[in-house]
């Protein structure tokens, strides 16, 4: 019998990649917010529900719950009541409704806040500096009470179909238009993980039986100038620097992390896919 995998936030960027990556060993089903069921559905799912009641009536038992639903405020420093409902309340309700299931939480490296030193490891102190980061840490503490759980602290997930608003999609759009806007000198570093690799990590975590907290990162660090130069080489676009960038840099040490790799999509391949999209 296939393993029933409940994916929350089922029409989201990462959720679609998980459903597409699921083999015949899995039976993926999805939960979305009320009203979202009218949106283009995740075609990799065997069932889609828009309320907890309809879900549990049709699926009284599931093997694994993959918690991908999350609310990210438009202004990082602003408190939004939806943070509590989506990032803490919904996971809590699913933990109560499915106490025997394995629960996998897609958390975030935002629980570390602004790094005091680099690289960050699994055991680095957690000191969130935004309401979103605090909501993720609260959810992590909740999940530690579950009998069967895993927590993945994901970094910057990139790939075709990702939402605009961050550096990579802006740089890709600039490359297509002929000029990549680079804030400051481009020295800021980040770890980018292809959405397909992130999806594979989620499924590997779901297949395991141990409880753990780990990093969902690629282990490869790039600065903004390197990304811009890669895109410029692909498209012939120019690079224009402006202003100052005081955003913190990030890099990660995987020595103490649970092995959920390998990551098979280098950033260059991901950027090529996005340019061609």
C-alpha positions, -999 to +999 in steps of 0.1 A: +000+000+000+013+035-008+022+057+021-004+085+025+014+119+026-007+149+036+009+182+023-003+215+038-001+246+017-006+221-012-008+247-040+025+264-030+059+265-047+076+237-026+044+216-023+041+213-061+077+201-063+071+175-036+040+161-053+058+160-086+088+141-070+066+116-051+070+081-066+043+054-067+053+045-031+035+077-020-001+087-021+000+125-018-030+145-007-033+182+000-048+208+024-052+244+013-068+275+028-105+280+023-110+295-011-077+282-024-093+250-038-106+272-066-070+281-077-052+259-102-048+226-084-016+207-077-020+180-103+002+156-085-023+151-057-048+123-051-071+145-032-074+182-022-092+196+008-099+232+019-109+226+056-097+204+085-132+189+088-135+178+052-100+165+054-104+144+085-138+131+074-123+117+042-089+108+056-093+097+093-057+084+092-026+095+073+009+082+076+029+114+072+020+151+075+043+175+057+037+209+071+046+233+043+018+259+048+033+292+061+024+329+063+052+353+055+044+390+062+051+415+035+070+436+060+093+413+079+093+433+111+055+436+113+034+414+134+004+398+116-022+377+134-021+353+105+014+343+117-002+326+147-031+310+128-010+296+099+024+290+114+014+278+149-024+272+151-028+250+120+002+227+128-011+224+164-045+213+151-030+187+128-008+173+156-040+168+177-060+153+148-032+130+137-013+121+168+001+088+155+013+103+122+049+112+114+051+151+113+076+169+092+079+207+097+093+229+070+109+255+093+133+283+084+168+295+090+151+327+101+151+310+136+188+319+138+181+357+133+211+378+122+242+356+124+267+365+151+293+344+133+295+322+102+290+295+092+258+286+109+254+250+121+224+230+134+236+237+170+241+275+165+220+295+190+184+304+179+177+341+183+149+352+159+147+389+152+114+390+133+078+379+142+080+353+114+112+338+128+096+336+163+065+319+149+087+293+132+107+287+164+074+284+183+062+257+158+095+239+162+091+237+200+055+224+194+067+197+171+093+184+196+064+171+216+052+148+188+062+112+190+074+110+154+088+143+140+115+159+119+123+196+115+140+210+084+154+246+087+152+256+050+172+283+034+165+303+002+145+279-021+148+289-058+135+276-091+110+280-119+077+294-107+090+310-075+074+341-062+089+375-071+103+398-044+137+384-036+172+388-052+172+358-075+139+364-094+147+401-096+182+394-110+166+369-135+141+395-146+169+421-150+190+396-171+160+391-194+156+429-197+193+434-204+205+450-172+210+433-138+206+457-108+231+449-081+228+466-048+261+477-032+292+457-043+275+424-044+295+409-016+265+395+004+265+357+004+236+333+006+229+295+003+204+287-024+187+254-027+169+243-059+132+236-051+136+201-065+164+193-041+143+208-012+114+185-022+137+155-022+149+164+013+113+166+025+105+131+011+136+116+026+128+131+059+093+116+056+108+082+048+129+081+080+118+069+114+140+090+137+133+124+153+157+151+144+163+188+136+185+196+105+194+222+079+176+222+046+204+239+027+226+231-003+259+237+016+270+259-014+274+297-008+273+324-036+276+361-033+253+384-053+280+394-077+287+358-086+250+353-093+248+384-114+279+374-134+265+340-141+233+355-154+252+380-174+272+353-191+240+334-200+221+364-214+247+390-224+230+414-199+250+442-182+254+447-145+247+480-128+257+486-092+238+511-070+234+522-034+245+502-004+235+467+008+236+461+045+217+428+044+235+401+065+253+372+048+246+336+054+267+304+051+262+270+067+282+241+081+266+207+075+290+187+097+264+181+124+234+180+101+213+149+093+222+138+058+192+143+035+212+149+003+228+150-021+217+182-038+219+175-075+209+208-090+237+234-090+227+270-090+238+275-126+213+249-138+186+265-117+193+300-131+193+286-167+158+271-161+145+303-147+159+324-176+142+301-201+109+300-182 
